[in-house]
Amino acid sequence: MKKIFIMLLSFAAFIQSCSQQKKEVSQDKNLAMKSIYDYKVESGDGKEINFADFKGKKILIVNTASECGFTPQYADLEKISKEYADQLVVVGFPANNFGGQEPGTNEEIGAFCQKNYGVTFPIAAKVSVKGDDTAPIFKYLTDKNLNGVKNTTILWNFTKFLLDENGKLIDSFVSTTKPTDEAITKYFK
């Protein structure tokens, strides 16, 4: 009798495990079917950035930091956001994941960007771009199972993600690739 009870418990545990795996696969499948247009994030000034508003334009998403050696790229990001305004939206995502180089509050970050680089493109509220607390939009951007194009490991601040007019990831670019580099601007010509 004890043997039968143990077998029944084992069988029940096996069925529950299969059910849980099926549920997880289903959830992952739903995530993979998302598009960039499904994302809404808080802006640095407490409003909302709705990526569906950018349909028909390319989107360049960049994880930024105010105290990084690549921080001067804000100037180039502003330049291309103006130069290609009819076909491109740049969105900055401040993150403090690398060397503590973005310690400020959302208000401080916004003031810094405006004062030092005249930034007019949207700046999101500070997020995490790696680790257990990665923002959902960066999970999407970095995981091929979700974005359908490629896996990307964010190694430092100012990693860039370019999406096409239909919200599909085109490519990602490492920090050393300047926003004005031909590798990026060739998509705007």
N, CA and C atoms as an extended XYZ file, in Angstrom:
567
Properties=species:S:1:pos:R:3:atomname:S:1:resname:S:1:resid:I:1 pbc="F F F"
N         0.825       -1.192        0.000 N   MET     1
C         0.000        0.000        0.000 CA  MET     1
C         0.875        1.264        0.000 C   MET     1
N         1.924        1.239        0.839 N   LYS     2
C         2.847        2.374        0.920 CA  LYS     2
C         3.509        2.618       -0.433 C   LYS     2
N         3.867        1.503       -1.130 N   LYS     3
C         4.502        1.596       -2.436 CA  LYS     3
C         3.570        2.272       -3.454 C   LYS     3
N         2.318        1.912       -3.442 N   ILE     4
C         1.324        2.497       -4.362 CA  ILE     4
C         1.157        3.982       -4.075 C   ILE     4
N         1.106        4.335       -2.802 N   PHE     5
C         0.969        5.750       -2.416 CA  PHE     5
C         2.167        6.566       -2.917 C   PHE     5
N         3.367        6.025       -2.755 N   ILE     6
C         4.585        6.714       -3.225 CA  ILE     6
C         4.561        6.847       -4.743 C   ILE     6
N         4.108        5.792       -5.432 N   MET     7
C         4.027        5.845       -6.895 CA  MET     7
C         3.017        6.901       -7.342 C   MET     7
N         1.880        6.975       -6.645 N   LEU     8
C         0.872        7.980       -6.985 CA  LEU     8
C         1.404        9.398       -6.756 C   LEU     8
N         2.106        9.596       -5.656 N   LEU     9
C         2.709       10.910       -5.393 CA  LEU     9
C         3.733       11.274       -6.462 C   LEU     9
N         4.554       10.300       -6.842 N   SER    10
C         5.561       10.537       -7.879 CA  SER    10
C         4.902       10.886       -9.206 C   SER    10
N         3.843       10.154       -9.539 N   PHE    11
C         3.121       10.408      -10.783 CA  PHE    11
C         2.485       11.805      -10.758 C   PHE    11
N         1.893       12.177       -9.633 N   ALA    12
C         1.274       13.501       -9.495 CA  ALA    12
C         2.324       14.599       -9.635 C   ALA    12
N         3.488       14.385       -9.046 N   ALA    13
C         4.573       15.370       -9.142 CA  ALA    13
C         5.042       15.492      -10.598 C   ALA    13
N         5.111       14.335      -11.294 N   PHE    14
C         5.519       14.348      -12.697 CA  PHE    14
C         4.510       15.127      -13.549 C   PHE    14
N         3.233       14.895      -13.355 N   ILE    15
C         2.184       15.603      -14.104 CA  ILE    15
C         2.254       17.102      -13.824 C   ILE    15
N         2.430       17.470      -12.553 N   GLN    16
C         2.525       18.889      -12.186 CA  GLN    16
C         3.744       19.524      -12.841 C   GLN    16
N         4.865       18.803      -12.870 N   SER    17
C         6.091       19.307      -13.485 CA  SER    17
C         5.870       19.548      -14.985 C   SER    17
N         5.240       18.592      -15.657 N   CYS    18
C         4.955       18.749      -17.094 CA  CYS    18
C         4.041       19.935      -17.330 C   CYS    18
N         3.049       20.083      -16.494 N   SER    19
C         2.111       21.198      -16.620 CA  SER    19
C         2.832       22.529      -16.441 C   SER    19
N         3.739       22.592      -15.459 N   GLN    20
C         4.497       23.827      -15.206 CA  GLN    20
C         5.401       24.146      -16.391 C   GLN    20
N         6.084       23.120      -16.947 N   GLN    21
C         6.952       23.345      -18.097 CA  GLN    21
C         6.143       23.847      -19.289 C   GLN    21
N         4.967       23.283      -19.513 N   LYS    22
C         4.108       23.713      -20.610 CA  LYS    22
C         3.700       25.174      -20.410 C   LYS    22
N         3.382       25.546      -19.168 N   LYS    23
C         2.997       26.917      -18.843 CA  LYS    23
C         4.158       27.878      -19.101 C   LYS    23
N         5.390       27.470      -18.692 N   GLU    24
C         6.557       28.325      -18.905 CA  GLU    24
C         6.842       28.498      -20.398 C   GLU    24
N         6.741       27.414      -21.175 N   VAL    25
C         6.943       27.501      -22.615 CA  VAL    25
C         5.907       28.432      -23.221 C   VAL    25
N         4.661       28.314      -22.766 N   SER    26
C         3.590       29.175      -23.263 CA  SER    26
C         3.876       30.640      -22.941 C   SER    26
N         4.345       30.915      -21.714 N   GLN    27
C         4.667       32.291      -21.339 CA  GLN    27
C         5.814       32.818      -22.184 C   GLN    27
N         6.869       31.983      -22.400 N   ASP    28
C         7.996       32.401      -23.227 CA  ASP    28
C         7.544       32.678      -24.656 C   ASP    28
N         6.638       31.847      -25.167 N   LYS    29
C         6.129       32.024      -26.520 CA  LYS    29
C         5.386       33.360      -26.624 C   LYS    29
N         4.599       33.695      -25.606 N   ASN    30
C         3.888       34.974      -25.610 CA  ASN    30
C         4.864       36.140      -25.586 C   ASN    30
N         5.953       36.011      -24.817 N   LEU    31
C         6.959       37.069      -24.791 CA  LEU    31
C         7.609       37.216      -26.162 C   LEU    31
N         7.902       36.087      -26.818 N   ALA    32
C         8.554       36.133      -28.120 CA  ALA    32
C         7.668       36.787      -29.169 C   ALA    32
N         6.366       36.750      -28.971 N   MET    33
C         5.461       37.324      -29.948 CA  MET    33
C         5.283       38.826      -29.742 C   MET    33
N         5.873       39.364      -28.689 N   LYS    34
C         5.783       40.802      -28.442 CA  LYS    34
C         6.563       41.553      -29.508 C   LYS    34
N         6.254       42.810      -29.608 N   SER    35
C         7.002       43.692      -30.490 CA  SER    35
C         7.436       44.885      -29.656 C   SER    35
N         8.355       45.654      -30.160 N   ILE    36
C         8.800       46.856      -29.443 CA  ILE    36
C         7.609       47.774      -29.191 C   ILE    36
N         6.615       47.704      -30.055 N   TYR    37
C         5.441       48.568      -29.933 CA  TYR    37
C         4.547       48.201      -28.747 C   TYR    37
N         4.806       47.064      -28.132 N   ASP    38
C         4.049       46.664      -26.946 CA  ASP    38
C         4.585       47.303      -25.669 C   ASP    38
N         5.722       47.979      -25.777 N   TYR    39
C         6.367       48.523      -24.575 CA  TYR    39
C         6.009       49.984      -24.333 C   TYR    39
N         5.705       50.229      -23.076 N   LYS    40
C         5.513       51.595      -22.570 CA  LYS    40
C         6.413       51.684      -21.352 C   LYS    40
N         7.206       52.749      -21.265 N   VAL    41
C         8.112       52.906      -20.128 CA  VAL    41
C         7.943       54.296      -19.546 C   VAL    41
N         8.347       54.428      -18.312 N   GLU    42
C         8.296       55.734      -17.667 CA  GLU    42
C         9.431       56.599      -18.198 C   GLU    42
N         9.134       57.846      -18.472 N   SER    43
C        10.169       58.783      -18.895 CA  SER    43
C        10.836       59.374      -17.663 C   SER    43
N        11.972       60.010      -17.864 N   GLY    44
C        12.705       60.605      -16.765 CA  GLY    44
C        11.934       61.683      -16.037 C   GLY    44
N        10.975       62.299      -16.730 N   ASP    45
C        10.173       63.350      -16.092 CA  ASP    45
C         8.843       62.821      -15.557 C   ASP    45
N         8.731       61.492      -15.446 N   GLY    46
C         7.546       60.889      -14.844 CA  GLY    46
C         6.380       60.671      -15.790 C   GLY    46
N         6.550       61.000      -17.054 N   LYS    47
C         5.493       60.758      -18.038 CA  LYS    47
C         5.683       59.366      -18.629 C   LYS    47
N         5.143       59.135      -19.801 N   GLU    48
C         5.210       57.820      -20.426 CA  GLU    48
C         5.817       57.927      -21.813 C   GLU    48
N         6.661       56.965      -22.133 N   ILE    49
C         7.160       56.800      -23.500 CA  ILE    49
C         6.478       55.551      -24.033 C   ILE    49
N         5.638       55.721      -25.052 N   ASN    50
C         4.902       54.623      -25.664 CA  ASN    50
C         5.549       54.340      -27.017 C   ASN    50
N         6.196       53.201      -27.133 N   PHE    51
C         6.922       52.882      -28.363 CA  PHE    51
C         6.003       52.717      -29.568 C   PHE    51
N         4.724       52.468      -29.354 N   ALA    52
C         3.771       52.402      -30.466 CA  ALA    52
C         3.656       53.757      -31.165 C   ALA    52
N         3.977       54.831      -30.446 N   ASP    53
C         3.949       56.175      -31.047 CA  ASP    53
C         5.020       56.355      -32.113 C   ASP    53
N         5.984       55.453      -32.168 N   PHE    54
C         7.115       55.598      -33.089 CA  PHE    54
C         6.978       54.726      -34.339 C   PHE    54
N         5.805       54.130      -34.536 N   LYS    55
C         5.594       53.311      -35.738 CA  LYS    55
C         5.902       54.138      -36.975 C   LYS    55
N         6.578       53.494      -37.929 N   GLY    56
C         6.924       54.181      -39.167 CA  GLY    56
C         8.286       54.862      -39.128 C   GLY    56
N         8.944       54.874      -37.977 N   LYS    57
C        10.287       55.449      -37.844 CA  LYS    57
C        11.229       54.393      -37.284 C   LYS    57
N        12.505       54.550      -37.603 N   LYS    58
C        13.512       53.719      -36.955 CA  LYS    58
C        13.649       54.213      -35.515 C   LYS    58
N        14.059       53.312      -34.641 N   ILE    59
C        14.246       53.648      -33.230 CA  ILE    59
C        15.656       53.220      -32.831 C   ILE    59
N        16.395       54.137      -32.230 N   LEU    60
C        17.718       53.820      -31.697 CA  LEU    60
C        17.621       53.913      -30.180 C   LEU    60
N        17.750       52.766      -29.520 N   ILE    61
C        17.676       52.691      -28.059 CA  ILE    61
C        19.094       52.539      -27.530 C   ILE    61
N        19.437       53.361      -26.538 N   VAL    62
C        20.807       53.388      -26.016 CA  VAL    62
C        20.773       53.373      -24.494 C   VAL    62
N        21.573       52.486      -23.875 N   ASN    63
C        21.721       52.558      -22.424 CA  ASN    63
C        22.816       53.581      -22.128 C   ASN    63
N        22.484       54.584      -21.342 N   THR    64
C        23.362       55.741      -21.154 CA  THR    64
C        23.848       55.866      -19.717 C   THR    64
N        24.841       56.742      -19.528 N   ALA    65
C        25.364       57.051      -18.195 CA  ALA    65
C        26.048       58.411      -18.257 C   ALA    65
N        25.923       59.165      -17.198 N   SER    66
C        26.434       60.547      -17.164 CA  SER    66
C        27.908       60.667      -16.803 C   SER    66
N        28.495       59.635      -16.204 N   GLU    67
C        29.877       59.722      -15.742 CA  GLU    67
C        30.758       58.678      -16.411 C   GLU    67
N        30.536       58.460      -17.680 N   CYS    68
C        31.224       57.416      -18.437 CA  CYS    68
C        32.136       58.067      -19.476 C   CYS    68
N        33.162       57.364      -19.870 N   GLY    69
C        34.033       57.861      -20.933 CA  GLY    69
C        33.297       58.027      -22.254 C   GLY    69
N        32.181       57.333      -22.421 N   PHE    70
C        31.389       57.432      -23.652 CA  PHE    70
C        30.273       58.480      -23.552 C   PHE    70
N        30.168       59.157      -22.414 N   THR    71
C        29.100       60.145      -22.214 CA  THR    71
C        29.044       61.206      -23.304 C   THR    71
N        30.192       61.652      -23.873 N   PRO    72
C        30.108       62.627      -24.968 CA  PRO    72
C        29.296       62.151      -26.176 C   PRO    72
N        28.985       60.853      -26.243 N   GLN    73
C        28.139       60.362      -27.327 CA  GLN    73
C        26.734       60.960      -27.267 C   GLN    73
N        26.357       61.534      -26.121 N   TYR    74
C        25.074       62.247      -26.058 CA  TYR    74
C        24.998       63.300      -27.168 C   TYR    74
N        26.113       63.982      -27.433 N   ALA    75
C        26.133       65.028      -28.467 CA  ALA    75
C        25.826       64.431      -29.840 C   ALA    75
N        26.429       63.287      -30.147 N   ASP    76
C        26.172       62.632      -31.436 CA  ASP    76
C        24.762       62.062      -31.508 C   ASP    76
N        24.258       61.569      -30.376 N   LEU    77
C        22.874       61.080      -30.358 CA  LEU    77
C        21.911       62.226      -30.649 C   LEU    77
N        22.176       63.387      -30.047 N   GLU    78
C        21.336       64.558      -30.306 CA  GLU    78
C        21.452       64.975      -31.771 C   GLU    78
N        22.681       64.941      -32.285 N   LYS    79
C        22.917       65.328      -33.687 CA  LYS    79
C        22.110       64.457      -34.649 C   LYS    79
N        22.183       63.136      -34.494 N   ILE    80
C        21.450       62.283      -35.441 CA  ILE    80
C        19.948       62.340      -35.196 C   ILE    80
N        19.541       62.592      -33.947 N   SER    81
C        18.096       62.699      -33.700 CA  SER    81
C        17.520       63.917      -34.405 C   SER    81
N        18.315       64.966      -34.556 N   LYS    82
C        17.884       66.173      -35.285 CA  LYS    82
C        18.021       65.971      -36.798 C   LYS    82
N        19.189       65.487      -37.206 N   GLU    83
C        19.480       65.332      -38.629 CA  GLU    83
C        18.521       64.380      -39.334 C   GLU    83
N        18.122       63.321      -38.650 N   TYR    84
C        17.249       62.317      -39.259 CA  TYR    84
C        15.870       62.288      -38.589 C   TYR    84
N        15.433       63.424      -38.083 N   ALA    85
C        14.179       63.508      -37.311 CA  ALA    85
C        12.970       62.962      -38.067 C   ALA    85
N        12.988       63.045      -39.391 N   ASP    86
C        11.853       62.563      -40.172 CA  ASP    86
C        11.780       61.037      -40.230 C   ASP    86
N        12.886       60.360      -39.856 N   GLN    87
C        12.894       58.900      -39.961 CA  GLN    87
C        13.453       58.164      -38.746 C   GLN    87
N        13.840       58.896      -37.696 N   LEU    88
C        14.492       58.271      -36.540 CA  LEU    88
C        14.035       58.885      -35.227 C   LEU    88
N        13.874       58.017      -34.216 N   VAL    89
C        13.658       58.460      -32.838 CA  VAL    89
C        14.755       57.819      -31.999 C   VAL    89
N        15.465       58.634      -31.236 N   VAL    90
C        16.476       58.147      -30.298 CA  VAL    90
C        15.836       58.138      -28.915 C   VAL    90
N        16.055       57.059      -28.163 N   VAL    91
C        15.558       56.979      -26.788 CA  VAL    91
C        16.710       56.534      -25.895 C   VAL    91
N        17.039       57.368      -24.907 N   GLY    92
C        18.093       57.035      -23.960 CA  GLY    92
C        17.524       56.382      -22.718 C   GLY    92
N        18.226       55.380      -22.216 N   PHE    93
C        17.846       54.680      -20.992 CA  PHE    93
C        19.007       54.745      -20.010 C   PHE    93
N        19.002       55.702      -19.097 N   PRO    94
C        20.064       55.757      -18.091 CA  PRO    94
C        20.084       54.471      -17.265 C   PRO    94
N        21.296       53.979      -17.029 N   ALA    95
C        21.460       52.760      -16.241 CA  ALA    95
C        22.729       52.872      -15.402 C   ALA    95
N        22.688       52.334      -14.219 N   ASN    96
C        23.816       52.415      -13.288 CA  ASN    96
C        24.496       51.063      -13.135 C   ASN    96
N        24.449       50.224      -14.170 N   ASN    97
C        24.963       48.861      -14.082 CA  ASN    97
C        26.471       48.742      -14.212 C   ASN    97
N        27.124       49.749      -14.744 N   PHE    98
C        28.537       49.614      -15.062 CA  PHE    98
C        29.356       50.669      -14.321 C   PHE    98
N        30.083       50.239      -13.326 N   GLY    99
C        30.976       51.127      -12.600 CA  GLY    99
C        30.276       52.227      -11.827 C   GLY    99
N        28.983       52.096      -11.569 N   GLY   100
C        28.260       53.130      -10.834 CA  GLY   100
C        28.318       54.479      -11.526 C   GLY   100
N        28.314       54.475      -12.867 N   GLN   101
C        28.519       55.699      -13.636 CA  GLN   101
C        27.243       56.486      -13.916 C   GLN   101
N        26.121       56.045      -13.347 N   GLU   102
C        24.875       56.812      -13.443 CA  GLU   102
C        24.211       56.853      -12.067 C   GLU   102
N        24.828       57.591      -11.123 N   PRO   103
C        24.311       57.594       -9.751 CA  PRO   103
C        23.152       58.552       -9.520 C   PRO   103
N        22.902       59.465      -10.442 N   GLY   104
C        21.911       60.513      -10.228 CA  GLY   104
C        20.471       60.056      -10.240 C   GLY   104
N        19.603       60.965       -9.791 N   THR   105
C        18.159       60.740       -9.868 CA  THR   105
C        17.710       61.035      -11.294 C   THR   105
N        16.483       60.686      -11.610 N   ASN   106
C        15.952       60.978      -12.945 CA  ASN   106
C        16.012       62.475      -13.240 C   ASN   106
N        15.690       63.287      -12.243 N   GLU   107
C        15.716       64.750      -12.432 CA  GLU   107
C        17.138       65.237      -12.689 C   GLU   107
N        18.097       64.724      -11.932 N   GLU   108
C        19.499       65.121      -12.115 CA  GLU   108
C        20.018       64.698      -13.483 C   GLU   108
N        19.646       63.506      -13.909 N   ILE   109
C        20.076       63.003      -15.218 CA  ILE   109
C        19.514       63.889      -16.328 C   ILE   109
N        18.225       64.203      -16.258 N   GLY   110
C        17.601       65.067      -17.266 CA  GLY   110
C        18.257       66.425      -17.329 C   GLY   110
N        18.521       67.019      -16.172 N   ALA   111
C        19.170       68.338      -16.128 CA  ALA   111
C        20.577       68.260      -16.705 C   ALA   111
N        21.319       67.207      -16.381 N   PHE   112
C        22.671       67.012      -16.901 CA  PHE   112
C        22.659       66.924      -18.426 C   PHE   112
N        21.759       66.098      -18.954 N   CYS   113
C        21.679       65.904      -20.413 CA  CYS   113
C        21.327       67.199      -21.125 C   CYS   113
N        20.404       67.952      -20.577 N   GLN   114
C        19.979       69.212      -21.182 CA  GLN   114
C        21.093       70.247      -21.109 C   GLN   114
N        21.666       70.421      -19.936 N   LYS   115
C        22.691       71.455      -19.726 CA  LYS   115
C        23.956       71.189      -20.530 C   LYS   115
N        24.430       69.956      -20.525 N   ASN   116
C        25.725       69.643      -21.137 CA  ASN   116
C        25.662       69.261      -22.609 C   ASN   116
N        24.529       68.723      -23.055 N   TYR   117
C        24.453       68.230      -24.432 CA  TYR   117
C        23.216       68.706      -25.178 C   TYR   117
N        22.374       69.502      -24.559 N   GLY   118
C        21.184       70.019      -25.218 CA  GLY   118
C        20.232       68.933      -25.672 C   GLY   118
N        20.187       67.840      -24.950 N   VAL   119
C        19.384       66.678      -25.345 CA  VAL   119
C        17.900       67.036      -25.400 C   VAL   119
N        17.295       66.725      -26.545 N   THR   120
C        15.850       66.917      -26.718 CA  THR   120
C        15.123       65.596      -26.978 C   THR   120
N        15.882       64.530      -27.270 N   PHE   121
C        15.241       63.230      -27.517 CA  PHE   121
C        14.764       62.637      -26.186 C   PHE   121
N        13.823       61.694      -26.232 N   PRO   122
C        13.269       61.129      -24.995 CA  PRO   122
C        14.321       60.405      -24.151 C   PRO   122
N        14.275       60.675      -22.861 N   ILE   123
C        15.115       59.973      -21.884 CA  ILE   123
C        14.172       59.250      -20.926 C   ILE   123
N        14.358       57.949      -20.819 N   ALA   124
C        13.522       57.139      -19.924 CA  ALA   124
C        13.985       57.312      -18.476 C   ALA   124
N        13.154       56.861      -17.567 N   ALA   125
C        13.560       56.777      -16.166 CA  ALA   125
C        14.682       55.745      -16.074 C   ALA   125
N        15.533       55.904      -15.083 N   LYS   126
C        16.670       55.007      -14.903 CA  LYS   126
C        16.192       53.569      -14.745 C   LYS   126
N        16.879       52.645      -15.429 N   VAL   127
C        16.538       51.223      -15.411 CA  VAL   127
C        17.804       50.399      -15.187 C   VAL   127
N        17.613       49.097      -15.077 N   SER   128
C        18.724       48.159      -15.075 CA  SER   128
C        18.724       47.461      -16.428 C   SER   128
N        19.910       47.280      -17.010 N   VAL   129
C        20.000       46.665      -18.334 CA  VAL   129
C        20.651       45.283      -18.307 C   VAL   129
N        20.983       44.815      -17.104 N   LYS   130
C        21.522       43.456      -16.982 CA  LYS   130
C        21.262       42.945      -15.574 C   LYS   130
N        21.342       41.636      -15.424 N   GLY   131
C        21.146       41.028      -14.113 CA  GLY   131
C        19.699       40.629      -13.858 C   GLY   131
N        19.432       40.250      -12.615 N   ASP   132
C        18.110       39.757      -12.240 CA  ASP   132
C        17.018       40.805      -12.365 C   ASP   132
N        17.390       42.078      -12.280 N   ASP   133
C        16.389       43.151      -12.333 CA  ASP   133
C        16.365       43.875      -13.681 C   ASP   133
N        16.794       43.180      -14.733 N   THR   134
C        16.803       43.776      -16.080 CA  THR   134
C        15.403       44.242      -16.464 C   THR   134
N        15.322       45.455      -16.973 N   ALA   135
C        14.051       45.998      -17.439 CA  ALA   135
C        13.514       45.124      -18.579 C   ALA   135
N        12.203       44.880      -18.615 N   PRO   136
C        11.613       44.013      -19.653 CA  PRO   136
C        12.001       44.413      -21.079 C   PRO   136
N        12.091       45.693      -21.370 N   ILE   137
C        12.434       46.110      -22.737 CA  ILE   137
C        13.854       45.673      -23.102 C   ILE   137
N        14.752       45.639      -22.118 N   PHE   138
C        16.115       45.186      -22.403 CA  PHE   138
C        16.201       43.669      -22.442 C   PHE   138
N        15.328       42.967      -21.756 N   LYS   139
C        15.249       41.516      -21.930 CA  LYS   139
C        14.865       41.232      -23.372 C   LYS   139
N        13.864       41.960      -23.861 N   TYR   140
C        13.406       41.805      -25.242 CA  TYR   140
C        14.543       42.102      -26.232 C   TYR   140
N        15.228       43.219      -26.043 N   LEU   141
C        16.270       43.638      -26.981 CA  LEU   141
C        17.467       42.692      -27.022 C   LEU   141
N        17.770       42.040      -25.904 N   THR   142
C        18.996       41.238      -25.819 CA  THR   142
C        18.789       39.738      -26.026 C   THR   142
N        17.566       39.282      -26.134 N   ASP   143
C        17.290       37.848      -26.217 CA  ASP   143
C        16.677       37.484      -27.568 C   ASP   143
N        17.405       36.692      -28.348 N   LYS   144
C        16.930       36.283      -29.671 CA  LYS   144
C        15.586       35.554      -29.608 C   LYS   144
N        15.357       34.810      -28.527 N   ASN   145
C        14.074       34.113      -28.383 CA  ASN   145
C        12.915       35.099      -28.287 C   ASN   145
N        13.194       36.320      -27.875 N   LEU   146
C        12.152       37.337      -27.731 CA  LEU   146
C        12.107       38.286      -28.920 C   LEU   146
N        13.287       38.725      -29.417 N   ASN   147
C        13.303       39.710      -30.501 CA  ASN   147
C        13.368       39.064      -31.885 C   ASN   147
N        13.664       37.768      -31.943 N   GLY   148
C        13.668       37.046      -33.207 CA  GLY   148
C        14.870       37.282      -34.091 C   GLY   148
N        15.853       38.068      -33.631 N   VAL   149
C        16.981       38.410      -34.497 CA  VAL   149
C        18.324       37.956      -33.929 C   VAL   149
N        18.648       38.388      -32.700 N   LYS   150
C        19.966       38.051      -32.169 CA  LYS   150
C        20.022       38.213      -30.661 C   LYS   150
N        20.974       37.507      -30.061 N   ASN   151
C        21.308       37.701      -28.657 CA  ASN   151
C        22.371       38.784      -28.571 C   ASN   151
N        22.263       39.632      -27.585 N   THR   152
C        23.266       40.667      -27.351 CA  THR   152
C        23.588       40.698      -25.872 C   THR   152
N        24.867       40.710      -25.558 N   THR   153
C        25.306       40.912      -24.189 CA  THR   153
C        25.730       42.368      -24.064 C   THR   153
N        25.098       43.091      -23.168 N   ILE   154
C        25.469       44.492      -22.951 CA  ILE   154
C        26.717       44.491      -22.071 C   ILE   154
N        27.815       44.947      -22.641 N   LEU   155
C        29.089       44.911      -21.939 CA  LEU   155
C        29.404       46.207      -21.199 C   LEU   155
N        28.776       47.326      -21.629 N   TRP   156
C        29.078       48.610      -21.007 CA  TRP   156
C        27.998       49.613      -21.404 C   TRP   156
N        28.131       50.816      -20.870 N   ASN   157
C        27.224       51.910      -21.208 CA  ASN   157
C        27.328       52.242      -22.700 C   ASN   157
N        26.267       52.800      -23.236 N   PHE   158
C        26.163       53.258      -24.623 CA  PHE   158
C        26.187       52.124      -25.646 C   PHE   158
N        25.625       50.972      -25.255 N   THR   159
C        25.316       49.934      -26.230 CA  THR   159
C        24.054       50.403      -26.940 C   THR   159
N        24.007       50.197      -28.251 N   LYS   160
C        22.911       50.735      -29.056 CA  LYS   160
C        22.138       49.612      -29.738 C   LYS   160
N        20.821       49.795      -29.826 N   PHE   161
C        19.936       48.848      -30.500 CA  PHE   161
C        19.139       49.616      -31.545 C   PHE   161
N        19.256       49.223      -32.793 N   LEU   162
C        18.534       49.892      -33.879 CA  LEU   162
C        17.393       48.999      -34.350 C   LEU   162
N        16.201       49.590      -34.385 N   LEU   163
C        15.004       48.883      -34.855 CA  LEU   163
C        14.487       49.569      -36.109 C   LEU   163
N        13.883       48.797      -37.002 N   ASP   164
C        13.398       49.368      -38.261 CA  ASP   164
C        12.029       50.022      -38.094 C   ASP   164
N        11.480       50.497      -39.195 N   GLU   165
C        10.209       51.225      -39.200 CA  GLU   165
C         9.022       50.366      -38.775 C   GLU   165
N         9.228       49.055      -38.777 N   ASN   166
C         8.182       48.122      -38.376 CA  ASN   166
C         8.414       47.576      -36.970 C   ASN   166
N         9.401       48.133      -36.275 N   GLY   167
C         9.678       47.727      -34.907 CA  GLY   167
C        10.526       46.481      -34.765 C   GLY   167
N        11.102       46.009      -35.864 N   LYS   168
C        11.937       44.801      -35.828 CA  LYS   168
C        13.394       45.193      -35.603 C   LYS   168
N        14.054       44.468      -34.704 N   LEU   169
C        15.463       44.724      -34.430 CA  LEU   169
C        16.286       44.536      -35.699 C   LEU   169
N        17.093       45.553      -36.028 N   ILE   170
C        18.020       45.451      -37.151 CA  ILE   170
C        19.342       44.893      -36.654 C   ILE   170
N        19.903       45.548      -35.618 N   ASP   171
C        21.204       45.143      -35.099 CA  ASP   171
C        21.470       45.861      -33.785 C   ASP   171
N        22.528       45.418      -33.110 N   SER   172
C        23.008       46.110      -31.917 CA  SER   172
C        24.457       46.502      -32.162 C   SER   172
N        24.902       47.519      -31.427 N   PHE   173
C        26.235       48.068      -31.632 CA  PHE   173
C        26.899       48.293      -30.281 C   PHE   173
N        28.171       47.953      -30.188 N   VAL   174
C        28.907       48.113      -28.935 CA  VAL   174
C        29.163       49.582      -28.641 C   VAL   174
N        29.566       49.846      -27.432 N   SER   175
C        29.792       51.206      -26.934 CA  SER   175
C        30.744       52.023      -27.798 C   SER   175
N        31.749       51.390      -28.343 N   THR   176
C        32.751       52.119      -29.125 CA  THR   176
C        32.238       52.555      -30.493 C   THR   176
N        31.104       52.026      -30.932 N   THR   177
C        30.505       52.466      -32.192 CA  THR   177
C        29.756       53.763      -31.922 C   THR   177
N        30.262       54.855      -32.491 N   LYS   178
C        29.631       56.157      -32.276 CA  LYS   178
C        28.288       56.206      -33.008 C   LYS   178
N        27.350       56.969      -32.487 N   PRO   179
C        26.041       57.088      -33.144 CA  PRO   179
C        26.140       57.611      -34.588 C   PRO   179
N        27.185       58.370      -34.892 N   THR   180
C        27.358       58.932      -36.240 CA  THR   180
C        28.167       58.016      -37.154 C   THR   180
N        28.552       56.853      -36.673 N   ASP   181
C        29.327       55.903      -37.456 CA  ASP   181
C        28.488       55.389      -38.629 C   ASP   181
N        29.127       55.157      -39.728 N   GLU   182
C        28.470       54.637      -40.930 CA  GLU   182
C        27.741       53.320      -40.681 C   GLU   182
N        28.246       52.521      -39.734 N   ALA   183
C        27.583       51.254      -39.416 CA  ALA   183
C        26.134       51.479      -38.978 C   ALA   183
N        25.865       52.665      -38.400 N   ILE   184
C        24.511       53.006      -37.978 CA  ILE   184
C        23.827       53.909      -39.000 C   ILE   184
N        24.502       54.956      -39.427 N   THR   185
C        23.857       55.953      -40.298 CA  THR   185
C        23.530       55.421      -41.688 C   THR   185
N        24.152       54.333      -42.110 N   LYS   186
C        23.820       53.773      -43.436 CA  LYS   186
C        22.341       53.382      -43.521 C   LYS   186
N        21.715       53.159      -42.377 N   TYR   187
C        20.314       52.772      -42.377 CA  TYR   187
C        19.371       53.970      -42.546 C   TYR   187
N        19.916       55.177      -42.534 N   PHE   188
C        19.090       56.377      -42.652 CA  PHE   188
C        19.203       57.034      -44.025 C   PHE   188
N        19.932       56.435      -44.929 N   LYS   189
C        20.173       57.054      -46.242 CA  LYS   189
C        19.299       56.476      -47.314 C   LYS   189
